[in-house]
């Protein structure tokens, strides 16, 4: 399936189809179970460049990516649960003994940078309370499929693939 939009605006990358599936395509690129990774990086560097990527409840890369892909409230599995995530997105978790202990565990599997972000916070939102309020409005969806597949739109087969969305990577200029 080709995209007339891609042709009309002269895109240099493929439009990317997002598909729900219970079957994992052969050769699909995925994160290893339990390993951190960026969902958008897979969109941009895998599917937009012509390859197939796949995500599951065990291989969604990061918690926000898991939520965005429709694998339910992945923040519940963040180190320290939802309170740990709320601290992470705000001013950090180093203010509590529990937070410091979890920070040491994060360093062991996620590296020093991730541990520093966990402890000191990414400061996207002012406080953990504001983050918690923000999460009250994030739609948590649990899709009825085992995998979310992303592939160039040209590789999608409308007779077999139920395309849920199409992403176009454009130069804003």
VOGU-687708 format. One line per field, with one value per atom (N, C-alpha, C, O): residue number from 1; atom name; x, y, z. Coordinates in nm, 2 decimals, decimal comma. Layout:
N
num [NUM ...]
atome [CA ...]
xx [X ...]
yy [Y ...]
zz [Z ...]
END
This chain:
173
num [1 1 1 1 2 2 2 2 3 3 3 3 4 4 4 4 5 5 5 5 6 6 6 6 7 7 7 7 8 8 8 8 9 9 9 9 10 10 10 10 11 11 11 11 12 12 12 12 13 13 13 13 14 14 14 14 15 15 15 15 16 16 16 16 17 17 17 17 18 18 18 18 19 19 19 19 20 20 20 20 21 21 21 21 22 22 22 22 23 23 23 23 24 24 24 24 25 25 25 25 26 26 26 26 27 27 27 27 28 28 28 28 29 29 29 29 30 30 30 30 31 31 31 31 32 32 32 32 33 33 33 33 34 34 34 34 35 35 35 35 36 36 36 36 37 37 37 37 38 38 38 38 39 39 39 39 40 40 40 40 41 41 41 41 42 42 42 42 43 43 43 43 44 44 44 44 45 45 45 45 46 46 46 46 47 47 47 47 48 48 48 48 49 49 49 49 50 50 50 50 51 51 51 51 52 52 52 52 53 53 53 53 54 54 54 54 55 55 55 55 56 56 56 56 57 57 57 57 58 58 58 58 59 59 59 59 60 60 60 60 61 61 61 61 62 62 62 62 63 63 63 63 64 64 64 64 65 65 65 65 66 66 66 66 67 67 67 67 68 68 68 68 69 69 69 69 70 70 70 70 71 71 71 71 72 72 72 72 73 73 73 73 74 74 74 74 75 75 75 75 76 76 76 76 77 77 77 77 78 78 78 78 79 79 79 79 80 80 80 80 81 81 81 81 82 82 82 82 83 83 83 83 84 84 84 84 85 85 85 85 86 86 86 86 87 87 87 87 88 88 88 88 89 89 89 89 90 90 90 90 91 91 91 91 92 92 92 92 93 93 93 93 94 94 94 94 95 95 95 95 96 96 96 96 97 97 97 97 98 98 98 98 99 99 99 99 100 100 100 100 101 101 101 101 102 102 102 102 103 103 103 103 104 104 104 104 105 105 105 105 106 106 106 106 107 107 107 107 108 108 108 108 109 109 109 109 110 110 110 110 111 111 111 111 112 112 112 112 113 113 113 113 114 114 114 114 115 115 115 115 116 116 116 116 117 117 117 117 118 118 118 118 119 119 119 119 120 120 120 120 121 121 121 121 122 122 122 122 123 123 123 123 124 124 124 124 125 125 125 125 126 126 126 126 127 127 127 127 128 128 128 128 129 129 129 129 130 130 130 130 131 131 131 131 132 132 132 132 133 133 133 133 134 134 134 134 135 135 135 135 136 136 136 136 137 137 137 137 138 138 138 138 139 139 139 139 140 140 140 140 141 141 141 141 142 142 142 142 143 143 143 143 144 144 144 144 145 145 145 145 146 146 146 146 147 147 147 147 148 148 148 148 149 149 149 149 150 150 150 150 151 151 151 151 152 152 152 152 153 153 153 153 154 154 154 154 155 155 155 155 156 156 156 156 157 157 157 157 158 158 158 158 159 159 159 159 160 160 160 160 161 161 161 161 162 162 162 162 163 163 163 163 164 164 164 164 165 165 165 165 166 166 166 166 167 167 167 167 168 168 168 168 169 169 169 169 170 170 170 170 171 171 171 171 172 172 172 172 173 173 173 173]
atome [N CA C O N CA C O N CA C O N CA C O N CA C O N CA C O N CA C O N CA C O N CA C O N CA C O N CA C O N CA C O N CA C O N CA C O N CA C O N CA C O N CA C O N CA C O N CA C O N CA C O N CA C O N CA C O N CA C O N CA C O N CA C O N CA C O N CA C O N CA C O N CA C O N CA C O N CA C O N CA C O N CA C O N CA C O N CA C O N CA C O N CA C O N CA C O N CA C O N CA C O N CA C O N CA C O N CA C O N CA C O N CA C O N CA C O N CA C O N CA C O N CA C O N CA C O N CA C O N CA C O N CA C O N CA C O N CA C O N CA C O N CA C O N CA C O N CA C O N CA C O N CA C O N CA C O N CA C O N CA C O N CA C O N CA C O N CA C O N CA C O N CA C O N CA C O N CA C O N CA C O N CA C O N CA C O N CA C O N CA C O N CA C O N CA C O N CA C O N CA C O N CA C O N CA C O N CA C O N CA C O N CA C O N CA C O N CA C O N CA C O N CA C O N CA C O N CA C O N CA C O N CA C O N CA C O N CA C O N CA C O N CA C O N CA C O N CA C O N CA C O N CA C O N CA C O N CA C O N CA C O N CA C O N CA C O N CA C O N CA C O N CA C O N CA C O N CA C O N CA C O N CA C O N CA C O N CA C O N CA C O N CA C O N CA C O N CA C O N CA C O N CA C O N CA C O N CA C O N CA C O N CA C O N CA C O N CA C O N CA C O N CA C O N CA C O N CA C O N CA C O N CA C O N CA C O N CA C O N CA C O N CA C O N CA C O N CA C O N CA C O N CA C O N CA C O N CA C O N CA C O N CA C O N CA C O N CA C O N CA C O N CA C O N CA C O N CA C O N CA C O N CA C O N CA C O N CA C O N CA C O N CA C O N CA C O N CA C O N CA C O N CA C O N CA C O N CA C O N CA C O N CA C O N CA C O N CA C O N CA C O N CA C O N CA C O N CA C O N CA C O N CA C O]
xx [0,09 0,00 0,09 0,17 0,08 0,16 0,08 -0,05 0,14 0,08 0,09 0,20 -0,03 -0,03 0,01 0,06 -0,02 0,03 0,18 0,24 0,25 0,39 0,45 0,54 0,39 0,44 0,41 0,50 0,30 0,26 0,35 0,38 0,39 0,47 0,62 0,70 0,66 0,80 0,87 0,98 0,81 0,87 1,00 1,00 1,10 1,22 1,22 1,30 1,12 1,10 0,97 0,88 0,95 0,83 0,72 0,75 0,60 0,49 0,48 0,51 0,45 0,46 0,31 0,24 0,28 0,15 0,17 0,27 0,07 0,07 -0,05 -0,16 -0,02 -0,11 -0,11 -0,01 -0,23 -0,24 -0,24 -0,30 -0,17 -0,16 -0,13 -0,08 -0,18 -0,14 -0,03 0,02 0,02 0,14 0,26 0,24 0,37 0,50 0,56 0,59 0,57 0,63 0,77 0,85 0,81 0,94 1,04 1,02 1,15 1,25 1,22 1,30 1,11 1,08 1,18 1,22 1,21 1,30 1,23 1,13 1,28 1,21 1,32 1,43 1,28 1,36 1,37 1,27 1,47 1,48 1,38 1,36 1,32 1,23 1,29 1,40 1,22 1,27 1,38 1,42 1,41 1,52 1,46 1,35 1,52 1,47 1,51 1,61 1,42 1,44 1,33 1,23 1,36 1,26 1,18 1,23 1,04 0,95 0,96 0,96 0,98 0,98 1,11 1,11 1,22 1,34 1,32 1,37 1,24 1,21 1,12 1,15 1,03 0,95 1,04 1,03 1,13 1,21 1,32 1,35 1,38 1,51 1,48 1,57 1,37 1,34 1,23 1,26 1,11 1,00 1,00 0,97 1,04 1,04 1,16 1,15 1,25 1,36 1,34 1,43 1,23 1,20 1,19 1,18 1,20 1,20 1,08 1,00 1,06 0,95 0,99 1,09 0,91 0,93 0,81 0,70 0,84 0,73 0,75 0,86 0,63 0,63 0,53 0,43 0,56 0,47 0,46 0,53 0,39 0,38 0,51 0,54 0,60 0,73 0,84 0,95 0,81 0,92 0,88 0,91 0,81 0,77 0,88 0,86 0,99 1,10 1,09 1,17 1,00 0,98 0,84 0,75 0,82 0,68 0,59 0,47 0,63 0,54 0,51 0,40 0,61 0,59 0,49 0,40 0,49 0,40 0,26 0,16 0,24 0,11 0,06 -0,05 0,15 0,11 0,08 -0,01 0,14 0,11 -0,02 -0,07 -0,07 -0,20 -0,18 -0,27 -0,07 -0,05 -0,09 -0,03 -0,18 -0,24 -0,15 -0,07 -0,17 -0,10 0,03 0,05 0,13 0,27 0,34 0,44 0,29 0,35 0,34 0,42 0,25 0,24 0,36 0,40 0,43 0,55 0,68 0,79 0,67 0,79 0,85 0,79 0,99 1,05 0,99 0,99 0,94 0,87 0,72 0,66 0,67 0,53 0,50 0,58 0,37 0,32 0,39 0,42 0,41 0,48 0,62 0,67 0,69 0,82 0,82 0,91 0,73 0,72 0,68 0,74 0,59 0,56 0,68 0,69 0,76 0,88 0,98 1,04 1,00 1,08 1,05 1,14 0,92 0,88 0,89 0,89 0,90 0,90 1,04 1,14 1,05 1,17 1,25 1,34 1,22 1,31 1,26 1,16 1,34 1,30 1,41 1,40 1,51 1,62 1,58 1,66 1,46 1,42 1,38 1,35 1,36 1,31 1,41 1,49 1,42 1,51 1,47 1,55 1,34 1,29 1,33 1,38 1,32 1,36 1,51 1,55 1,59 1,74 1,77 1,86 1,70 1,72 1,68 1,75 1,57 1,53 1,62 1,65 1,68 1,78 1,90 1,95 1,94 2,06 2,02 2,11 1,90 1,86 1,85 1,89 1,80 1,79 1,93 1,95 2,03 2,16 2,22 2,30 2,18 2,23 2,18 2,26 2,06 2,01 1,99 1,99 1,98 1,95 2,06 2,06 2,17 2,28 2,28 2,17 2,39 2,40 2,31 2,25 2,30 2,22 2,07 2,01 2,02 1,88 1,86 1,76 1,96 1,95 1,95 1,87 2,03 2,03 1,90 1,85 1,84 1,71 1,61 1,52 1,61 1,52 1,53 1,43 1,66 1,68 1,66 1,60 1,70 1,70 1,57 1,54 1,51 1,39 1,42 1,53 1,33 1,35 1,29 1,32 1,21 1,16 1,07 1,07 0,99 0,89 0,77 0,71 0,74 0,63 0,69 0,79 0,62 0,68 0,69 0,80 0,59 0,59 0,53 0,46 0,56 0,49 0,34 0,27 0,29 0,14 0,09 -0,02 0,16 0,11 0,12 0,03 0,23 0,24 0,12 0,07 0,09 -0,02 -0,15 -0,23 -0,17 -0,29 -0,29 -0,39 -0,17 -0,16 -0,20 -0,27 -0,15 -0,18 -0,33 -0,37 -0,40 -0,54 -0,61 -0,72 -0,55 -0,61 -0,54 -0,59 -0,44 -0,38 -0,47 -0,49 -0,51 -0,60 -0,52 -0,42 -0,56 -0,49 -0,58 -0,69 -0,52 -0,59 -0,52 -0,40 -0,60 -0,54 -0,59 -0,70 -0,51 -0,55 -0,57 -0,51 -0,66 -0,69 -0,60 -0,64 -0,47 -0,38 -0,25 -0,22 -0,17 -0,04 0,07 0,15 0,06 0,17 0,12 0,00 0,20 0,18 0,30 0,41 0,26 0,35 0,36 0,26 0,48 0,50 0,58 0,68 0,53 0,60 0,57 0,48 0,66 0,64 0,50 0,46 0,43 0,29 0,30 0,20 0,40 0,41 0,42 0,39 0,46 0,46 0,33 0,32 0,24 0,12 0,02 0,02 -0,05 -0,15 -0,28 -0,32 -0,36 -0,49 -0,59 -0,68 -0,56 -0,64 -0,61 -0,70 -0,49 -0,45 -0,43 -0,46 -0,38 -0,35 -0,46 -0,50 -0,50 -0,60 -0,52 -0,47 -0,49 -0,41 -0,49 -0,60 -0,43 -0,49 -0,46 -0,54 -0,34 -0,29 -0,18 -0,12 -0,16 -0,04 0,03 -0,03 0,16 0,25 0,33 0,39 0,34 0,42 0,53 0,50 0,65 0,76 0,80 0,85 0,76 0,78 0,88 0,90 0,94 1,02 0,93 0,86 0,93 0,83 0,85 0,77 0,97 0,99 0,93 0,94]
yy [-0,12 0,00 0,12 0,14 0,21 0,33 0,44 0,44 0,55 0,67 0,79 0,83 0,83 0,95 1,07 1,16 1,08 1,19 1,20 1,31 1,08 1,08 1,13 1,21 1,08 1,12 1,27 1,34 1,32 1,46 1,56 1,66 1,52 1,62 1,58 1,65 1,48 1,44 1,40 1,44 1,31 1,26 1,17 1,10 1,19 1,11 0,98 0,89 0,96 0,84 0,78 0,84 0,65 0,58 0,63 0,67 0,64 0,65 0,52 0,41 0,52 0,41 0,37 0,44 0,24 0,18 0,12 0,05 0,14 0,08 -0,02 0,01 -0,14 -0,26 -0,34 -0,36 -0,38 -0,47 -0,61 -0,64 -0,70 -0,84 -0,94 -0,90 -1,06 -1,17 -1,25 -1,34 -1,21 -1,29 -1,19 -1,08 -1,24 -1,16 -1,18 -1,30 -1,08 -1,10 -1,14 -1,10 -1,23 -1,28 -1,17 -1,08 -1,16 -1,06 -0,92 -0,83 -0,91 -0,78 -0,74 -0,83 -0,62 -0,56 -0,53 -0,46 -0,58 -0,56 -0,53 -0,57 -0,47 -0,46 -0,60 -0,68 -0,62 -0,74 -0,72 -0,61 -0,83 -0,82 -0,75 -0,79 -0,66 -0,59 -0,48 -0,42 -0,46 -0,36 -0,23 -0,23 -0,12 0,01 0,04 0,00 0,12 0,16 0,26 0,27 0,34 0,45 0,40 0,37 0,40 0,36 0,45 0,41 0,58 0,68 0,66 0,68 0,61 0,58 0,47 0,47 0,37 0,26 0,30 0,26 0,39 0,45 0,51 0,49 0,60 0,69 0,61 0,64 0,52 0,46 0,32 0,27 0,26 0,13 0,14 0,12 0,16 0,16 0,27 0,24 0,39 0,50 0,48 0,54 0,39 0,36 0,23 0,19 0,17 0,05 -0,08 -0,19 -0,09 -0,22 -0,24 -0,14 -0,35 -0,38 -0,39 -0,45 -0,32 -0,33 -0,39 -0,38 -0,44 -0,50 -0,47 -0,46 -0,45 -0,43 -0,52 -0,56 -0,56 -0,64 -0,59 -0,49 -0,65 -0,61 -0,63 -0,58 -0,71 -0,74 -0,66 -0,65 -0,60 -0,54 -0,40 -0,36 -0,32 -0,19 -0,08 0,04 -0,12 -0,02 0,07 0,06 0,17 0,26 0,26 0,23 0,30 0,30 0,39 0,35 0,51 0,60 0,54 0,56 0,48 0,41 0,30 0,28 0,22 0,12 0,17 0,11 0,28 0,34 0,39 0,36 0,46 0,51 0,40 0,42 0,29 0,18 0,10 0,02 0,13 0,06 -0,06 -0,15 -0,07 -0,19 -0,16 -0,22 -0,08 -0,05 0,05 0,12 0,05 0,15 0,09 0,04 0,11 0,06 0,14 0,09 0,25 0,33 0,25 0,27 0,15 0,07 -0,02 -0,05 -0,05 -0,13 -0,05 -0,11 0,08 0,17 0,14 0,11 0,15 0,14 0,23 0,35 0,17 0,25 0,27 0,35 0,21 0,22 0,36 0,44 0,39 0,53 0,64 0,74 0,62 0,73 0,75 0,87 0,64 0,65 0,73 0,81 0,70 0,76 0,91 1,00 0,94 1,08 1,16 1,28 1,10 1,17 1,19 1,29 1,08 1,08 1,19 1,26 1,21 1,31 1,45 1,55 1,46 1,59 1,62 1,63 1,63 1,67 1,56 1,58 1,44 1,33 1,25 1,28 1,14 1,05 1,03 0,95 1,12 1,11 1,16 1,15 1,22 1,27 1,17 1,20 1,04 0,94 0,82 0,80 0,75 0,64 0,53 0,47 0,51 0,41 0,46 0,37 0,58 0,64 0,61 0,58 0,64 0,62 0,47 0,44 0,38 0,24 0,19 0,12 0,24 0,21 0,27 0,20 0,39 0,45 0,36 0,35 0,30 0,21 0,09 0,04 0,03 -0,08 -0,03 -0,11 0,09 0,14 0,15 0,12 0,20 0,21 0,08 0,07 -0,03 -0,16 -0,21 -0,28 -0,18 -0,24 -0,13 -0,16 0,00 0,10 0,20 0,28 0,18 0,27 0,40 0,43 0,46 0,58 0,70 0,76 0,72 0,83 0,81 0,90 0,69 0,66 0,68 0,73 0,63 0,64 0,79 0,83 0,87 1,01 1,08 1,16 1,04 1,09 1,05 1,13 0,92 0,87 0,95 0,99 0,97 1,03 1,18 1,24 1,25 1,40 1,45 1,57 1,36 1,40 1,46 1,52 1,44 1,50 1,64 1,71 1,67 1,81 1,85 1,97 1,76 1,79 1,86 1,95 1,82 1,88 1,92 1,87 2,02 2,08 1,99 1,99 1,92 1,83 1,69 1,68 1,60 1,47 1,48 1,40 1,57 1,58 1,63 1,59 1,72 1,77 1,66 1,64 1,58 1,46 1,36 1,31 1,34 1,24 1,30 1,22 1,43 1,49 1,48 1,45 1,50 1,48 1,33 1,31 1,23 1,09 1,06 0,97 1,14 1,12 1,14 1,09 1,21 1,25 1,18 1,19 1,09 1,02 0,90 0,82 0,88 0,76 0,63 0,62 0,54 0,41 0,31 0,28 0,26 0,17 0,03 0,03 -0,07 -0,21 -0,27 -0,32 -0,28 -0,33 -0,48 -0,55 -0,53 -0,67 -0,75 -0,85 -0,71 -0,78 -0,80 -0,73 -0,90 -0,93 -0,84 -0,81 -0,79 -0,71 -0,58 -0,58 -0,48 -0,37 -0,37 -0,37 -0,38 -0,39 -0,25 -0,19 -0,21 -0,09 -0,13 -0,20 -0,08 -0,12 -0,01 0,06 0,00 0,09 0,07 -0,05 0,17 0,16 0,07 0,00 0,08 0,01 -0,14 -0,22 -0,19 -0,33 -0,38 -0,50 -0,29 -0,33 -0,39 -0,34 -0,49 -0,56 -0,53 -0,59 -0,44 -0,41 -0,53 -0,52 -0,64 -0,76 -0,83 -0,91 -0,82 -0,89 -0,80 -0,84 -0,68 -0,59 -0,49 -0,42 -0,49 -0,39 -0,27 -0,26 -0,17 -0,06 0,03 0,08 0,06 0,15 0,30 0,38 0,32 0,46 0,46 0,36 0,58 0,60 0,72 0,83 0,71 0,82 0,87 0,79 1,00 1,06 1,14 1,23 1,12 1,20 1,31 1,28 1,43 1,54 1,64 1,65 1,72 1,83 1,95 1,99 2,00 2,11 2,24 2,32 2,25 2,36 2,34 2,42]
zz [0,00 0,00 0,00 0,09 -0,10 -0,11 -0,05 -0,04 -0,02 0,03 -0,07 -0,10 -0,11 -0,20 -0,13 -0,19 0,00 0,08 0,08 0,06 0,11 0,11 -0,02 -0,03 -0,13 -0,27 -0,29 -0,34 -0,25 -0,28 -0,20 -0,26 -0,08 -0,01 -0,01 0,05 -0,09 -0,11 0,01 0,04 0,09 0,21 0,18 0,08 0,26 0,24 0,32 0,30 0,40 0,48 0,45 0,39 0,49 0,47 0,57 0,69 0,53 0,62 0,70 0,64 0,83 0,92 0,96 1,02 0,93 0,97 1,11 1,14 1,19 1,33 1,32 1,29 1,36 1,35 1,48 1,54 1,52 1,63 1,58 1,47 1,65 1,59 1,71 1,81 1,69 1,78 1,73 1,80 1,62 1,56 1,54 1,50 1,58 1,57 1,43 1,39 1,35 1,21 1,22 1,31 1,13 1,13 1,10 1,01 1,17 1,15 1,21 1,19 1,28 1,34 1,45 1,52 1,45 1,55 1,67 1,67 1,79 1,92 2,02 2,01 2,13 2,25 2,32 2,30 2,39 2,47 2,59 2,64 2,63 2,75 2,87 2,91 2,92 3,04 3,02 3,12 2,90 2,87 2,83 2,76 2,87 2,83 2,69 2,63 2,62 2,49 2,45 2,52 2,35 2,31 2,19 2,08 2,21 2,11 1,99 1,87 2,01 1,90 1,82 1,70 1,88 1,81 1,71 1,60 1,75 1,67 1,55 1,43 1,58 1,47 1,36 1,24 1,41 1,33 1,26 1,14 1,33 1,27 1,22 1,15 1,24 1,19 1,09 0,97 1,13 1,04 0,93 0,82 0,97 0,87 0,77 0,66 0,80 0,71 0,64 0,56 0,65 0,57 0,64 0,57 0,77 0,84 0,92 0,94 0,98 1,07 1,21 1,25 1,30 1,45 1,52 1,46 1,63 1,71 1,86 1,91 1,93 2,07 2,14 2,07 2,26 2,34 2,48 2,51 2,56 2,70 2,77 2,88 2,72 2,78 2,71 2,76 2,59 2,51 2,46 2,35 2,55 2,50 2,53 2,49 2,59 2,60 2,72 2,82 2,72 2,84 2,88 2,80 3,00 3,06 2,98 2,96 2,95 2,87 2,73 2,68 2,67 2,54 2,56 2,47 2,67 2,69 2,70 2,65 2,78 2,79 2,65 2,62 2,58 2,45 2,35 2,26 2,36 2,27 2,30 2,23 2,42 2,47 2,55 2,55 2,62 2,71 2,85 2,94 2,87 3,01 3,08 3,03 3,21 3,30 3,34 3,44 3,25 3,27 3,38 3,43 3,42 3,53 3,66 3,75 3,67 3,79 3,81 3,92 3,70 3,70 3,70 3,70 3,71 3,72 3,85 3,95 3,86 3,99 4,10 4,08 4,20 4,30 4,27 4,34 4,17 4,13 4,08 4,04 4,09 4,05 4,13 4,07 4,26 4,33 4,28 4,28 4,25 4,20 4,06 4,04 3,98 3,85 3,87 3,80 3,96 3,98 4,03 3,99 4,12 4,16 4,04 4,03 3,96 3,85 3,75 3,70 3,72 3,62 3,68 3,61 3,81 3,88 3,94 3,86 4,07 4,13 4,20 4,27 4,16 4,20 4,32 4,38 4,35 4,45 4,56 4,65 4,56 4,66 4,79 4,89 4,81 4,94 5,04 5,16 5,00 5,09 5,09 4,99 5,20 5,21 5,10 5,04 5,09 4,99 4,85 4,77 4,82 4,68 4,66 4,55 4,76 4,74 4,72 4,64 4,79 4,77 4,63 4,57 4,59 4,45 4,35 4,25 4,38 4,29 4,27 4,16 4,38 4,37 4,28 4,20 4,29 4,20 4,05 3,96 4,03 3,90 3,84 3,72 3,91 3,86 3,82 3,72 3,89 3,86 3,72 3,65 3,69 3,56 3,45 3,34 3,49 3,39 3,37 3,29 3,45 3,43 3,52 3,58 3,53 3,62 3,58 3,66 3,45 3,40 3,44 3,49 3,42 3,45 3,60 3,65 3,68 3,83 3,87 3,96 3,81 3,84 3,80 3,88 3,69 3,65 3,75 3,79 3,80 3,89 4,03 4,09 4,07 4,20 4,20 4,29 4,09 4,09 4,01 4,02 3,93 3,86 3,72 3,70 3,63 3,50 3,49 3,40 3,59 3,61 3,49 3,45 3,44 3,34 3,40 3,34 3,52 3,60 3,74 3,78 3,80 3,92 4,04 4,10 4,07 4,19 4,15 4,05 4,24 4,22 4,23 4,16 4,31 4,31 4,18 4,14 4,11 3,98 3,88 3,80 3,89 3,80 3,82 3,73 3,95 3,98 3,92 3,86 3,93 3,87 3,72 3,66 3,66 3,51 3,48 3,38 3,55 3,52 3,53 3,46 3,61 3,62 3,48 3,46 3,39 3,27 3,15 3,03 3,17 3,07 3,04 3,13 2,92 2,89 2,89 2,82 2,98 2,99 2,92 2,95 2,81 2,73 2,73 2,73 2,73 2,73 2,60 2,60 2,50 2,37 2,37 2,45 2,28 2,28 2,19 2,13 2,18 2,10 2,17 2,27 2,13 2,19 2,15 2,23 2,03 1,97 1,91 1,86 1,91 1,83 1,73 1,76 1,60 1,49 1,42 1,40 1,39 1,31 1,18 1,19 1,07 0,94 0,84 0,85 0,74 0,64 0,58 0,55 0,55 0,49 0,37 0,34 0,29 0,17 0,19 0,10 0,31 0,34 0,40 0,42 0,43 0,50 0,39 0,28 0,43 0,34 0,39 0,50 0,33 0,38 0,40 0,47 0,32 0,33 0,46 0,51 0,51 0,63 0,76 0,87 0,73 0,84 0,87 0,78 1,00 1,04 1,09 1,20 1,00 1,03 1,13 1,10 1,24 1,34 1,33 1,36 1,28 1,25 1,15 1,13 1,09 1,00 1,05 1,07 1,06 1,11 0,99 0,92 0,97 0,87 0,94 1,02 0,91 0,96 0,86 0,75 0,90 0,81 0,86 0,99 0,77 0,81 0,83 0,74 0,95 0,98 0,90 0,89 0,83 0,75 0,61 0,52]
END
